[in-house]
Amino acid sequence: MVFNYTTCRQLSQMLSATVFFHSSEYILASAIHGISNVTLSSLLISNKYLLAIGCSLLEYMFESFFFPGLKECWWVSNAGLALVMIGEIIRKMGILTAGRAFTHRIRIYHKEDHKLVTHGIYRIIRHPGYCGFLIWAIGIQIMLCNPFCTIAFALVLWQFFSERISDEEYFLREFFGSQYEEYAKRVQSGIPFVK
C-alpha cells in the first residue's frame, strides 16, 4: 500500500468518523441514562462489527496497492464524507429527540415512563437511529472508495435492520396499540423497502 495524501486523508477521516461515532454514542448514553446504567457495550463494538471493519480495511489496502487510481476519485470520497456527516446528524437527532426512550437494546417490557415519540425527526423517520447508521456506514465505504464493501455493507445492514425493525415494532405495537399502527402508516421506517 502506498501512503500518499489520498490514503492518509481517507484513513484519517475513517478513523475520526469512527472514533467520534462510538465515543459520542457512549457519552450520550451516559448523559441520558446515567453513567451507572451504561456499559462498554454502549460503544456498540461487537465481533461482527470488528470483522466488517477489518474487511473494509483489507479491501482498502488491496485496492490501494493494486489499483491506486481507484482511490483517487476525490468527488466520490467527498460524497461519502457528506453521507457520513448526514448519517451522524440523523442518528444523533434521533437520540436527542427520543431521550430516555432511545436505547441500544430493544425493550421487551413496557415501562410507565415509556412514551411513543412522534415529534422532531420522528415525524419524518420512524427509526432515525437505524437510518442514520445505515447512511453513516455506507458513507464510510464510499468515502474509502471501497466498491465491494459498499455493496456488502448495504446488503448486510439492510438485512440486519429489516429483521430488527420487525422485532422492535412487534413490541411497539404491543405497548402502544393503534397509536403505533397509525404512526407506522403515516411515517416511513427510514430503511429502504422496509415498511
DRENNUVEX-872832 format. One line per field, with one value per residue: residue in three letters; x, y, z of N, C-alpha, C in turn. Coordinates in steps of 0.02 Angstrom, whole numbers. Atoms other than C-alpha are relative to their C-alpha. Layout:
BEGIN
residuo	ALA:...
n_c1	X:...
n_c2	Y:...
n_c3	Z:...
ca_c1	X:...
ca_c2	Y:...
ca_c3	Z:...
c_c1	X:...
c_c2	Y:...
c_c3	Z:...
***
This chain:
BEGIN
residuo	MET:VAL:PHE:ASN:TYR:THR:THR:CYS:ARG:GLN:LEU:SER:GLN:MET:LEU:SER:ALA:THR:VAL:PHE:PHE:HIS:SER:SER:GLU:TYR:ILE:LEU:ALA:SER:ALA:ILE:HIS:GLY:ILE:SER:ASN:VAL:THR:LEU:SER:SER:LEU:LEU:ILE:SER:ASN:LYS:TYR:LEU:LEU:ALA:ILE:GLY:CYS:SER:LEU:LEU:GLU:TYR:MET:PHE:GLU:SER:PHE:PHE:PHE:PRO:GLY:LEU:LYS:GLU:CYS:TRP:TRP:VAL:SER:ASN:ALA:GLY:LEU:ALA:LEU:VAL:MET:ILE:GLY:GLU:ILE:ILE:ARG:LYS:MET:GLY:ILE:LEU:THR:ALA:GLY:ARG:ALA:PHE:THR:HIS:ARG:ILE:ARG:ILE:TYR:HIS:LYS:GLU:ASP:HIS:LYS:LEU:VAL:THR:HIS:GLY:ILE:TYR:ARG:ILE:ILE:ARG:HIS:PRO:GLY:TYR:CYS:GLY:PHE:LEU:ILE:TRP:ALA:ILE:GLY:ILE:GLN:ILE:MET:LEU:CYS:ASN:PRO:PHE:CYS:THR:ILE:ALA:PHE:ALA:LEU:VAL:LEU:TRP:GLN:PHE:PHE:SER:GLU:ARG:ILE:SER:ASP:GLU:GLU:TYR:PHE:LEU:ARG:GLU:PHE:PHE:GLY:SER:GLN:TYR:GLU:GLU:TYR:ALA:LYS:ARG:VAL:GLN:SER:GLY:ILE:PRO:PHE:VAL:LYS
n_c1	42:-37:28:-4:48:68:10:-2:62:57:-5:9:72:34:-16:34:73:14:-11:53:64:4:-7:60:52:-13:11:73:33:-15:36:72:20:-41:-61:7:40:-35:-56:-41:41:28:-44:26:-54:8:-46:22:-17:-73:-12:20:-51:-59:11:-3:-70:-35:16:-32:-72:-9:13:-49:-62:6:39:-2:43:68:7:-10:63:12:71:35:-20:33:71:3:-8:64:47:-20:25:73:20:-14:49:66:0:-4:65:45:-18:15:72:33:-23:-1:34:-49:-47:-36:31:73:37:52:48:23:-9:50:-22:-15:49:-13:-28:22:-16:-69:-18:45:57:-14:-34:17:-61:-57:-63:-19:-10:-62:-57:-5:-30:-68:-43:-9:-41:-71:-26:-4:-56:-61:3:1:62:27:27:59:56:8:27:70:41:0:35:71:28:0:50:68:19:3:60:56:1:14:68:46:9:31:72:26:0:38:60:22:-40:-59:23:13:-65:-38:31:-13:-71:-43:-47:-67:-41:33:39:24:60
n_c2	-59:-63:-53:-66:-47:28:53:-29:-38:45:41:-43:-16:59:6:-55:12:58:-18:-46:37:44:-38:-41:46:15:-61:-14:51:-17:-61:11:55:2:39:66:43:5:46:-4:19:-62:-23:33:35:73:39:-5:-68:-1:38:-42:-53:33:12:-66:-21:45:-22:-64:11:37:-44:-54:27:24:-47:-64:-50:8:-39:-71:-31:-46:-19:57:-1:-57:18:46:-40:-35:50:14:-55:2:57:-17:-50:32:45:-39:-34:51:13:-59:-10:53:-3:64:51:30:47:41:66:-1:9:52:-15:-70:-38:-53:-63:10:-33:3:-63:-13:-69:-9:42:58:-17:19:65:39:28:-40:31:51:-36:-37:46:27:-51:-11:57:2:-59:16:40:-43:-46:38:25:73:21:64:-9:-43:44:49:-34:-18:60:28:-46:1:62:-7:-48:22:47:-35:-42:45:20:-58:-25:47:-24:-66:11:26:-54:-60:19:-36:-62:16:20:-61:-31:40:-10:-68:-18:52:29:-29:51:13:61:28:-38
n_c3	0:5:-42:30:-28:3:-49:-68:-11:-5:-61:-59:-3:-25:-72:-35:1:-42:-70:-20:-5:-59:-62:-10:-21:-71:-39:-1:-42:-70:-19:1:-43:-61:8:-33:44:64:-1:60:58:26:54:60:35:-8:41:70:22:10:61:56:7:26:72:32:3:47:68:12:9:62:57:-1:26:69:41:-37:32:-25:-62:16:20:-56:-4:-31:-70:-33:-6:-57:-61:-12:-26:-69:-42:0:-41:-70:-22:-6:-59:-62:-9:-27:-70:-41:-1:-40:-69:-36:39:46:-31:48:0:9:-62:6:-53:3:-61:-8:29:71:43:71:24:69:19:24:58:1:42:70:0:-61:-31:22:-23:49:63:-5:1:67:42:-26:16:73:15:-15:55:58:-14:12:70:-6:33:-25:-68:4:15:-54:-59:14:-3:-67:-46:17:-28:-73:-22:16:-53:-65:0:-9:-71:-42:10:-34:-68:1:11:-63:-50:18:37:59:6:40:67:38:10:49:66:20:2:26:-49:7:33:64:11:-63:-17
ca_c1	0:65:42:8:-102:-261:-235:-185:-337:-460:-395:-387:-566:-621:-532:-601:-779:-771:-697:-823:-970:-929:-871:-1022:-1138:-1059:-1064:-1247:-1298:-1210:-1290:-1465:-1471:-1342:-1166:-1218:-1335:-1204:-1079:-943:-1075:-1141:-991:-1080:-924:-953:-851:-956:-928:-739:-741:-833:-708:-566:-639:-658:-476:-417:-512:-443:-262:-278:-353:-232:-87:-152:-273:-216:-313:-475:-443:-410:-593:-599:-780:-837:-737:-809:-986:-952:-891:-1051:-1153:-1054:-1099:-1281:-1297:-1217:-1335:-1491:-1442:-1395:-1556:-1650:-1556:-1577:-1761:-1808:-1703:-1733:-1845:-1691:-1594:-1467:-1570:-1748:-1864:-1972:-2061:-2165:-2110:-2230:-2124:-2102:-2194:-2210:-2100:-2178:-2109:-1947:-1859:-1980:-2113:-2024:-1925:-1986:-1811:-1686:-1555:-1556:-1573:-1429:-1315:-1354:-1310:-1155:-1086:-1115:-1043:-882:-862:-899:-776:-643:-692:-722:-845:-860:-882:-1005:-1118:-1084:-1116:-1277:-1343:-1291:-1354:-1518:-1547:-1500:-1610:-1759:-1758:-1725:-1864:-1985:-1937:-1941:-2106:-2188:-2159:-2203:-2371:-2394:-2352:-2444:-2576:-2674:-2572:-2418:-2516:-2573:-2398:-2320:-2445:-2403:-2213:-2083:-1961:-1805:-1736:-1771:-1905:-1943:-2121
ca_c2	0:171:305:466:616:524:369:471:584:442:334:481:529:350:344:514:470:302:370:513:396:274:399:511:360:319:499:523:357:410:582:518:356:393:326:184:117:120:-17:-41:-119:59:89:-26:-126:-312:-451:-442:-254:-276:-409:-290:-150:-273:-323:-140:-104:-259:-204:-29:-89:-214:-87:49:-64:-142:-8:157:259:189:283:448:482:634:676:500:510:681:618:477:601:701:542:505:676:663:491:551:700:595:467:596:693:531:500:678:688:521:548:407:317:284:129:18:-136:-175:-152:-305:-236:-78:47:176:321:248:363:348:482:556:733:806:693:554:649:600:442:306:238:380:284:141:256:364:216:140:303:327:151:153:329:266:138:265:386:249:213:31:-35:-212:-163:-27:-160:-287:-162:-104:-282:-344:-189:-190:-371:-335:-181:-258:-400:-285:-165:-311:-370:-196:-148:-306:-239:-60:-122:-219:-65:70:-24:78:234:148:72:245:315:173:201:386:385:287:172:259:97:73:-58:-89:-38
ca_c3	0:-47:85:-7:27:-26:80:232:210:183:325:446:400:431:599:651:599:688:849:851:818:957:1087:1058:1074:1242:1303:1252:1331:1492:1491:1453:1553:1688:1696:1812:1676:1538:1499:1369:1257:1238:1125:1000:957:927:849:689:681:701:565:449:483:454:285:242:282:186:32:51:67:-76:-196:-141:-186:-348:-410:-332:-460:-390:-227:-316:-355:-240:-284:-236:-75:-33:-68:55:185:162:189:347:416:363:441:602:612:580:712:843:811:843:1006:1069:1020:1099:1255:1380:1255:1146:1197:1113:1155:1104:1251:1280:1435:1438:1569:1640:1579:1403:1284:1096:1018:860:858:791:668:715:616:454:502:622:653:633:733:608:458:517:550:380:292:403:373:185:181:262:122:-13:69:58:-124:-75:-206:-138:44:-6:-80:57:198:114:96:268:359:262:313:494:509:419:547:694:644:631:806:881:802:869:1044:998:933:1095:1200:1103:1001:875:915:844:698:643:665:563:421:416:435:337:428:362:288:101:62:246:285
c_c1	44:-34:14:-53:-70:-11:2:-64:-59:2:-9:-73:-39:11:-37:-75:-18:8:-55:-66:-4:7:-62:-60:6:-16:-75:-37:12:-40:-76:-22:38:58:-6:-39:34:60:41:-38:-34:45:-20:54:-8:52:-18:18:75:19:-16:51:65:-4:6:72:40:-15:36:75:14:-8:49:66:-5:-37:-2:-44:-72:-12:5:-64:-23:-74:-41:16:-34:-75:-10:7:-64:-52:15:-28:-76:-26:9:-52:-69:-3:0:-64:-50:13:-22:-76:-35:22:1:-36:48:47:35:-27:-76:-33:-54:-52:-17:9:-52:19:17:-57:20:23:-19:14:73:12:-45:-65:11:35:-17:62:61:68:25:16:68:61:10:35:73:46:13:43:74:30:7:58:67:5:7:-63:-30:-30:-60:-62:-12:-30:-74:-45:-5:-39:-75:-33:-6:-56:-71:-24:-9:-63:-62:-7:-20:-73:-53:-14:-31:-75:-33:-7:-50:-61:-14:38:62:-20:-10:65:39:-29:20:73:41:51:68:49:-36:-34:-21:-59:-5
c_c2	62:52:67:44:-32:-54:27:38:-48:-41:43:22:-59:-7:53:-12:-58:16:48:-36:-37:38:43:-44:-14:61:16:-51:15:61:-12:-52:-4:-48:-69:-49:-13:-47:10:-20:62:31:-31:-33:-74:-35:5:69:4:-39:41:55:-30:-14:65:23:-45:20:65:-9:-37:45:58:-23:-18:47:69:54:-3:44:75:36:46:17:-56:0:56:-12:-48:36:38:-48:-18:53:1:-57:13:49:-32:-43:40:40:-49:-13:58:12:-52:0:-69:-56:-34:-45:-40:-71:8:-12:-52:7:74:32:56:65:-5:28:-8:69:8:71:4:-42:-61:16:-23:-68:-36:-24:40:-28:-50:33:36:-45:-31:49:10:-56:-6:59:-11:-38:40:48:-34:-24:-76:-27:-64:6:47:-43:-49:32:16:-61:-28:44:2:-61:5:47:-21:-50:35:44:-43:-21:58:23:-48:25:70:-4:-27:56:55:-13:41:66:-13:-20:62:36:-36:8:68:14:-59:-25:34:-49:-17:-68:-35:43:10
c_c3	0:44:-33:33:4:52:71:16:12:65:63:7:27:75:40:5:47:74:24:9:66:66:13:21:75:44:4:42:74:23:6:52:66:-8:30:-43:-67:8:-64:-62:-31:-54:-67:-41:14:-44:-74:-28:-14:-62:-62:-12:-27:-74:-39:-9:-48:-72:-16:-15:-67:-61:-3:-31:-75:-47:33:-31:23:61:-12:-23:57:8:30:75:39:8:58:66:16:27:72:46:3:44:74:27:10:63:65:12:29:74:43:4:45:73:32:-37:-50:39:-54:-4:-9:67:-10:56:-4:69:2:-35:-75:-42:-73:-24:-73:-22:-23:-62:-7:-38:-72:-6:65:37:-22:23:-51:-68:0:-2:-69:-47:20:-23:-75:-21:13:-59:-64:8:-14:-72:-1:-34:28:69:1:-11:57:63:-10:8:71:49:-16:30:76:23:-17:52:67:4:10:73:45:-7:27:70:2:-12:63:52:-16:-44:-62:-9:-42:-71:-44:-17:-55:-71:-29:-14:-24:52:-2:-32:-65:-3:64:22:73
***
